[in-house]
Amino acid sequence: MKPRSLITFLCLSLLPLRLLGVSVMINEYGNGNGTVAPGTKMSRNEFIEFVIVEKTSSAALAAMTFGDSNDATSMLQGVFSFDRATLDSVLSGASLSEFLPGTIIVVKGSSLGAQELGYNPFDNNADAWKIELVAGQGAKDHVGTLINGNITIGNAGDVVWISTSNPPSRNTDTSGFVHAIGHDNNPGLIANNVAAAFGAENILRSTATSGVSIANMGGTTESLVATTTSTMGTTNGGANSLWLDGVRASAIPEPGRALLLAAGLLLSLTRRYRVKATSES
């Protein structure tokens, strides 16, 4: 490959990843014992892990709803929303107006520890790329009562979703889903709708007993596994870690990347000047 072509290729490879029409993905969820803490509407020891894939404001996140389905994956069960005041305080502390691509947001039950709001991607520390919200605090049961169950991951099956519908219009409404993953050996209506909309790989044909997490080991194209090793709040290893590391690197250019982009621009300007000089002579 010629040097000019190589630089062009490298510069293009550094462009940030974009998942068309999607700003948030679900990267993992964990099944616990299903015991719901009073006033939280979520199992004490379960969690949902989201990944931001495009710059996203607190307003945009707070306008979405998320939740799960019943065990039969045939209808929606619990509906939550993000607390905007909490998200605003996180962004203010980081001196940012939007959450950067590569950010992990965990929503967890009350037995999985206190909220973690020390978000600062500029720290060059993997832990600084995440926030953890406790059910009933930074993420809350939606005020609507049409769909009014608890978020409790089912052993036989479940679908975890995030939607632009606020809230969904009925317990089978998947029209606003921007992303969803799930597990079920015998998929119901919701699981089948997710597979049709996002791909069969988004529904793992498996059960998930207490202590099992469903984790994405891929990138924007899911590679789901059932595992007893939870990676709540961190990348999931393998291709998932490589993907998110790349997304984060693109969100905050390193000095070397900036120099490479500058070199590419300089080469382009030099070539343009030479062409112009030749044509004038």
C-alpha positions in Angstrom: 0.0 0.0 0.0 1.3 3.5 -0.9 2.1 5.8 2.1 -0.6 8.2 1.0 -3.2 5.4 0.8 -2.0 4.0 4.2 -2.4 7.4 5.9 -5.9 7.8 4.4 -6.9 4.3 5.5 -5.6 4.9 9.1 -7.4 8.3 9.3 -10.7 6.7 8.2 -10.3 3.9 10.6 -10.2 6.4 13.5 -13.6 7.8 12.8 -16.0 7.2 15.6 -18.3 4.2 15.4 -22.0 5.0 14.7 -24.8 2.6 15.1 -27.5 4.2 12.8 -30.5 5.3 14.7 -29.3 3.9 18.1 -27.7 5.9 20.8 -27.9 3.3 23.6 -27.4 -0.4 23.7 -27.9 -3.1 26.4 -24.6 -4.8 27.0 -25.4 -7.2 29.9 -28.0 -8.0 32.5 -27.8 -10.2 35.6 -30.4 -12.5 37.2 -30.7 -12.6 41.0 -33.2 -14.1 43.3 -36.2 -12.0 42.3 -36.8 -10.4 45.8 -37.9 -6.8 45.3 -36.9 -4.2 47.8 -39.8 -2.0 49.0 -40.3 1.1 47.0 -37.9 0.2 44.2 -39.8 -2.0 41.8 -36.6 -3.9 41.0 -35.0 -7.1 42.3 -32.5 -6.4 45.0 -29.6 -8.2 43.4 -30.2 -7.8 39.7 -28.8 -5.2 37.2 -29.0 -3.9 33.7 -25.9 -2.5 31.9 -26.3 0.0 29.1 -23.6 1.3 26.7 -23.8 4.8 25.1 -22.8 4.5 21.5 -23.4 8.1 20.4 -23.1 11.4 22.4 -26.3 11.5 24.4 -27.8 14.2 26.6 -29.4 13.7 30.0 -32.7 15.0 28.4 -32.5 12.3 25.7 -31.9 9.6 28.2 -34.7 10.8 30.6 -37.1 10.9 27.6 -36.6 7.1 27.1 -38.1 4.2 29.1 -36.5 0.8 29.7 -37.5 -2.4 31.4 -38.1 -6.1 30.9 -40.7 -8.7 29.9 -42.4 -11.5 31.7 -40.8 -15.0 31.9 -42.7 -16.1 28.8 -41.3 -13.1 26.8 -44.8 -12.5 25.7 -45.5 -9.1 27.2 -43.8 -6.2 28.9 -43.6 -6.3 32.6 -41.7 -3.5 34.2 -41.1 0.1 33.0 -38.4 2.5 34.3 -37.0 5.8 33.4 -33.7 7.6 34.2 -33.9 10.4 36.7 -32.8 13.5 34.8 -31.6 15.5 37.9 -29.2 12.7 38.7 -27.9 12.6 35.2 -27.5 16.4 35.1 -25.5 16.3 38.3 -23.2 13.6 36.8 -22.5 15.6 33.7 -22.0 18.8 35.6 -19.4 17.1 37.8 -17.5 16.0 34.6 -17.9 19.4 32.9 -19.7 17.8 30.0 -23.0 18.5 28.3 -23.5 14.9 27.0 -22.4 11.4 27.9 -19.6 10.3 25.6 -19.6 7.1 23.4 -18.3 4.2 25.4 -20.0 5.3 28.6 -21.5 2.5 30.7 -24.6 3.1 32.7 -25.7 0.5 35.2 -29.1 0.3 36.8 -29.0 -2.0 39.8 -31.0 -3.3 42.7 -30.5 -1.9 46.2 -28.4 -4.8 47.5 -25.6 -4.2 44.9 -24.1 -1.2 46.5 -24.5 2.6 46.6 -24.8 4.8 43.5 -21.5 5.6 41.8 -21.6 8.9 40.1 -17.9 9.8 39.8 -18.0 10.0 36.0 -14.9 11.6 34.3 -13.8 10.0 31.0 -10.8 12.4 30.9 -9.2 10.5 33.8 -8.0 7.8 31.4 -9.4 5.3 33.9 -11.9 2.6 32.9 -13.9 3.0 36.1 -14.3 6.7 35.3 -16.3 5.7 32.2 -19.2 4.3 34.2 -22.0 5.4 36.5 -24.1 3.1 38.6 -27.7 4.1 39.5 -29.7 2.4 42.2 -33.3 1.5 41.5 -35.6 4.0 43.2 -32.9 6.7 43.2 -31.1 7.5 39.9 -33.5 5.3 37.9 -37.2 4.9 38.9 -40.4 3.1 38.1 -42.2 5.1 35.4 -45.2 7.0 36.7 -47.5 5.4 34.2 -49.5 2.5 35.4 -50.6 0.8 32.2 -47.5 -1.5 32.5 -46.8 -1.7 36.2 -44.8 -4.7 37.1 -41.4 -5.1 38.7 -38.1 -5.6 36.9 -37.2 -9.1 37.9 -35.2 -11.2 35.4 -36.9 -14.5 34.7 -35.2 -17.9 34.8 -37.0 -19.4 31.8 -36.9 -16.2 29.7 -36.7 -12.4 29.7 -36.2 -9.5 27.3 -34.5 -6.4 28.5 -35.2 -3.3 26.4 -34.9 0.4 26.0 -37.4 2.5 24.0 -38.3 6.0 22.8 -41.9 5.3 23.8 -42.6 7.0 27.1 -44.1 4.7 28.1 -45.0 1.9 25.6 -48.7 2.2 24.7 -49.6 -1.3 25.7 -47.9 -4.4 27.2 -47.0 -5.8 23.7 -45.8 -2.5 22.2 -42.3 -2.8 20.8 -42.6 -0.1 18.2 -40.3 2.3 20.0 -37.5 -0.1 20.9 -34.1 1.2 20.0 -32.4 -1.9 21.4 -33.1 -5.1 23.2 -31.6 -8.4 24.1 -33.0 -11.4 25.9 -33.0 -15.2 26.6 -35.6 -17.8 26.0 -35.6 -21.4 24.8 -39.2 -20.9 23.5 -39.5 -17.3 22.5 -42.7 -15.4 23.0 -44.1 -12.4 21.1 -41.7 -9.8 22.5 -38.7 -12.0 22.0 -39.8 -12.8 18.4 -40.3 -9.1 17.7 -36.9 -8.3 19.0 -35.3 -11.0 16.8 -37.1 -9.8 13.8 -36.2 -6.1 14.4 -32.5 -6.5 15.5 -31.5 -10.0 14.5 -31.8 -13.5 15.9 -28.5 -13.1 17.7 -30.3 -10.7 20.1 -32.2 -13.6 21.7 -30.1 -16.3 23.3 -31.8 -19.7 23.2 -31.0 -20.5 26.9 -32.3 -20.3 30.4 -30.7 -18.1 33.0 -31.0 -19.3 36.6 -30.1 -17.1 39.7 -26.5 -16.0 39.5 -26.3 -16.1 35.7 -25.7 -13.0 33.6 -26.5 -12.6 29.9 -23.6 -10.7 28.4 -22.7 -9.4 25.0 -19.2 -10.7 24.0 -19.4 -8.9 20.7 -19.8 -5.3 19.6 -22.7 -3.7 17.7 -23.5 -7.2 16.5 -24.3 -9.1 19.6 -22.7 -12.4 20.6 -24.6 -13.3 23.7 -23.5 -15.8 26.3 -24.9 -17.0 29.6 -22.2 -16.8 32.3 -21.8 -17.0 36.0 -19.0 -14.4 35.9 -20.6 -11.0 36.1 -18.8 -8.0 34.6 -21.3 -5.3 35.8 -20.0 -1.9 35.1 -17.0 -3.0 33.0 -16.4 -4.3 29.5 -17.2 -7.9 29.0 -13.8 -9.1 27.7 -12.7 -10.3 24.2 -14.3 -8.5 21.3 -16.6 -6.5 23.5 -13.6 -4.9 25.3 -11.8 -4.2 22.0 -15.0 -2.6 20.6 -15.6 -0.4 23.6 -11.9 0.5 23.9 -12.0 1.7 20.3 -15.2 3.7 20.8 -13.7 5.4 23.8 -10.5 6.2 22.0 -12.4 7.8 19.2 -14.5 9.8 21.7 -11.4 11.3 23.3 -8.5 11.5 20.7 -5.1 10.6 22.1 -2.1 12.8 21.2 -0.9 10.1 18.7 -4.2 10.0 17.0 -4.4 13.7 16.7 -0.9 13.8 15.2 -1.9 11.1 12.7 -5.0 13.1 11.7 -2.9 16.2 11.4 -0.4 14.3 9.2 -3.2 13.2 6.9 -4.5 16.7 6.6 -1.1 18.1 5.9 -0.4 15.5 3.2 -3.8 16.4 1.6 -3.0 20.2 1.7 0.5 19.6 0.3 -0.8 17.5 -2.6 -3.4 20.2 -3.4 -0.7 22.9 -3.4 1.5 20.9 -5.7 -1.3 20.3 -8.1 -2.2 23.9 -8.1 1.4 25.0 -8.6 1.8 22.6 -11.5 -1.3 23.8 -13.2 -0.3 27.5 -12.9 3.2 26.8 -14.3 
